[in-house]
Amino acid sequence: MDNHSEPARDPLVDGAEADKRRSAAARLFDIRRVIGGLFAVYGIVVTLMGVFDSQAEIDKAEGVRINLWAGLAMLAFGLLMLFWQWVRPAEPPAADQDGVIGQPDDTGSARPERS
């Protein structure tokens, strides 16, 4: 007899772990997070540039602190995207009984992908 046998695996636990991984991957690669993060970072940079604009740069824009206003708009949009992602997180694709990940059909239920 071999004493190095693997412990029994519960299929319900394996399914729950797979659901957690799919859920984490869906949240990680949510496009709202990427867009919101980029716009927030660039918004901060452009806003700081607008705060420290020289008089020559302000005169070039006909008296408008364009970097400041554009940066604030970009920052607001980025924060809005991040807030939207936080309020309505992405849902992972549904899996059927066999563990096959499906795509939702017109009724909202999942159907397996066909190749």
C-alpha positions as CSV (number, residue, x, y, z in Angstrom):
1,M,0.0,0.0,0.0
2,D,1.1,3.5,-0.7
3,N,0.9,6.0,2.2
4,H,1.2,9.0,-0.2
5,S,-2.4,8.9,-1.4
6,E,-4.2,12.2,-1.9
7,P,-7.1,13.1,0.5
8,A,-10.6,12.9,-0.7
9,R,-11.8,16.0,-2.6
10,D,-15.2,17.4,-2.2
11,P,-16.7,18.5,-5.5
12,L,-18.8,21.2,-3.8
13,V,-15.7,22.8,-2.2
14,D,-13.9,22.6,-5.6
15,G,-16.8,24.3,-7.3
16,A,-16.9,27.1,-4.6
17,E,-13.1,27.7,-5.1
18,A,-13.6,27.8,-8.9
19,D,-16.4,30.3,-8.4
20,K,-14.2,32.5,-6.2
21,R,-11.4,32.5,-8.7
22,R,-13.8,33.4,-11.6
23,S,-15.3,36.2,-9.4
24,A,-11.8,37.6,-8.6
25,A,-10.7,37.4,-12.2
26,A,-13.9,39.2,-13.4
27,R,-13.3,42.0,-10.9
28,L,-9.6,42.3,-11.6
29,F,-10.1,42.6,-15.4
30,D,-13.2,44.9,-15.2
31,I,-12.6,47.6,-17.8
32,R,-14.2,50.2,-15.5
33,R,-11.3,49.7,-13.1
34,V,-8.7,50.2,-15.8
35,I,-10.3,53.2,-17.3
36,G,-11.1,54.8,-14.0
37,G,-7.6,54.3,-12.6
38,L,-5.9,55.7,-15.7
39,F,-8.2,58.8,-15.9
40,A,-7.8,59.4,-12.1
41,V,-4.0,59.3,-12.3
42,Y,-3.8,61.4,-15.4
43,G,-6.4,63.8,-14.0
44,I,-4.2,64.3,-10.9
45,V,-1.2,65.0,-13.0
46,V,-2.9,67.4,-15.4
47,T,-4.6,69.2,-12.4
48,L,-1.3,69.7,-10.7
49,M,0.1,71.1,-14.0
50,G,-2.9,73.5,-14.2
51,V,-2.3,74.6,-10.6
52,F,1.3,75.5,-11.3
53,D,0.8,76.9,-14.9
54,S,2.9,80.0,-15.7
55,Q,1.3,83.2,-16.8
56,A,2.6,82.6,-20.4
57,E,0.8,79.3,-20.6
58,I,-2.4,80.9,-19.3
59,D,-2.1,83.7,-21.8
60,K,-1.6,81.1,-24.6
61,A,-5.0,79.6,-23.7
62,E,-6.6,83.1,-23.8
63,G,-6.8,83.4,-20.0
64,V,-8.3,80.0,-19.2
65,R,-6.5,77.6,-17.0
66,I,-7.2,74.8,-19.4
67,N,-5.0,72.2,-17.7
68,L,-6.7,72.8,-14.4
69,W,-10.2,72.4,-15.8
70,A,-9.3,69.4,-18.1
71,G,-7.5,67.7,-15.2
72,L,-10.5,68.2,-12.8
73,A,-12.8,66.8,-15.5
74,M,-10.6,63.8,-16.0
75,L,-10.3,63.2,-12.3
76,A,-14.1,63.4,-11.9
77,F,-14.6,61.0,-14.7
78,G,-12.0,58.5,-13.3
79,L,-13.6,58.6,-9.9
80,L,-17.0,58.2,-11.4
81,M,-15.8,55.0,-13.2
82,L,-14.2,53.7,-10.0
83,F,-17.4,54.4,-8.0
84,W,-19.5,52.7,-10.6
85,Q,-17.3,49.6,-10.4
86,W,-17.5,49.6,-6.6
87,V,-21.3,50.0,-6.5
88,R,-22.0,47.4,-9.3
89,P,-19.1,44.9,-9.3
90,A,-18.7,42.6,-12.3
91,E,-20.4,39.2,-12.1
92,P,-18.4,36.2,-13.2
93,P,-19.7,34.1,-16.1
94,A,-22.1,31.4,-14.9
95,A,-21.1,27.7,-15.1
96,D,-23.5,24.9,-15.8
97,Q,-23.7,21.5,-13.9
98,D,-20.6,20.1,-15.7
99,G,-18.5,23.2,-14.8
100,V,-18.5,24.5,-18.4
101,I,-18.5,28.3,-18.4
102,G,-21.3,29.6,-20.6
103,Q,-22.4,32.8,-22.1
104,P,-25.8,34.3,-21.2
105,D,-28.4,34.0,-23.9
106,D,-31.3,36.4,-24.5
107,T,-33.2,35.1,-21.4
108,G,-30.3,35.7,-19.1
109,S,-29.6,32.1,-18.4
110,A,-26.2,30.6,-19.3
111,R,-25.7,28.4,-22.3
112,P,-22.4,26.6,-23.0
113,E,-20.1,27.9,-25.6
114,R,-19.9,25.8,-28.8
115,S,-16.8,25.4,-30.9
